[in-house]
Amino acid sequence: MRLTVYTDYALRLLMYLAVKEDQLATIAEIAKSFDISRNHLMKVAHQLGVAGYVETFRGRGGVLRLAMTVVAIGFGDVVRLS
C-alpha cells in the first residue's frame, strides 16, 4: 500500500501530538522536527481539526493538541480521510 505525502504528514502530525500527550505544539515546531513544509502542514492540521482529531487554537502562535485519546484514533480512518 502506498501512502500519499498528505497522509504521511497527517500521520506524522498525529504521532508528534500523541508523544506530547496533553501539551500544546505549534505547527512551526512540528514542521521543524520533521523537516517538512510549514504551509503543507497547516493544510493537514486544518483538515484534521475539521475531522475532530485535533483541537486547533488560533492566534499568533497557533497551537494544536489531540482532541481525543490515542486509542480512539484509527489508522485506517486517518488514511481514508487524507
C-alpha positions in Angstrom: 0.0 0.0 0.0 1.4 3.4 -1.0 0.6 6.4 1.1 0.4 9.9 -0.3 2.6 12.7 1.1 -0.5 14.3 2.6 -1.3 11.1 4.5 2.3 10.8 5.6 2.1 14.3 7.0 -1.2 13.6 8.8 0.2 10.5 10.5 3.4 12.3 11.5 1.4 15.2 13.0 -0.8 12.8 15.0 2.2 10.8 16.2 4.0 14.0 17.3 0.9 15.2 19.2 0.5 11.7 20.8 4.0 11.8 22.2 3.4 15.3 23.6 0.2 14.0 25.3 -1.7 16.9 26.8 0.9 19.6 25.9 0.4 22.1 23.1 2.5 22.1 20.0 2.9 24.7 17.2 2.9 23.9 13.5 6.3 25.5 13.2 7.7 23.2 15.9 6.3 20.1 14.2 7.4 21.2 10.7 10.9 21.8 12.0 11.0 18.5 13.8 10.2 16.5 10.7 11.9 19.0 8.2 8.7 19.4 6.2 6.9 22.4 4.7 5.0 24.5 7.2 2.4 25.5 4.6 1.6 21.9 3.8 1.4 21.0 7.4 -1.1 23.8 8.0 -3.4 22.3 5.4 -3.1 18.9 7.1 -3.7 20.3 10.5 -6.8 22.2 9.4 -8.3 19.0 7.8 -7.6 17.0 11.0 -9.2 19.8 13.0 -12.3 19.7 10.9 -12.5 15.9 11.2 -12.2 16.2 15.0 -8.8 14.5 15.6 -7.0 17.7 16.5 -8.0 20.7 18.5 -6.7 23.9 17.0 -6.2 27.2 18.8 -5.9 30.2 16.6 -3.8 33.2 17.2 -0.3 34.4 16.8 1.3 31.2 18.0 -1.4 28.8 16.7 -1.2 25.7 18.7 -2.5 22.2 18.4 -3.3 19.2 20.6 -5.1 15.9 20.2 -8.9 16.2 20.6 -9.3 12.5 21.5 -7.3 9.7 23.1 -4.7 7.9 21.1 -6.6 4.7 21.3 -9.7 6.3 19.7 -7.8 7.3 16.6 -7.8 4.6 13.9 -5.1 4.3 11.3 -7.5 3.4 8.6 -9.8 6.3 9.4 -6.9 8.8 9.0 -5.8 7.2 5.8 -9.3 7.3 4.3 -9.6 10.9 5.4 -6.5 12.1 3.7 
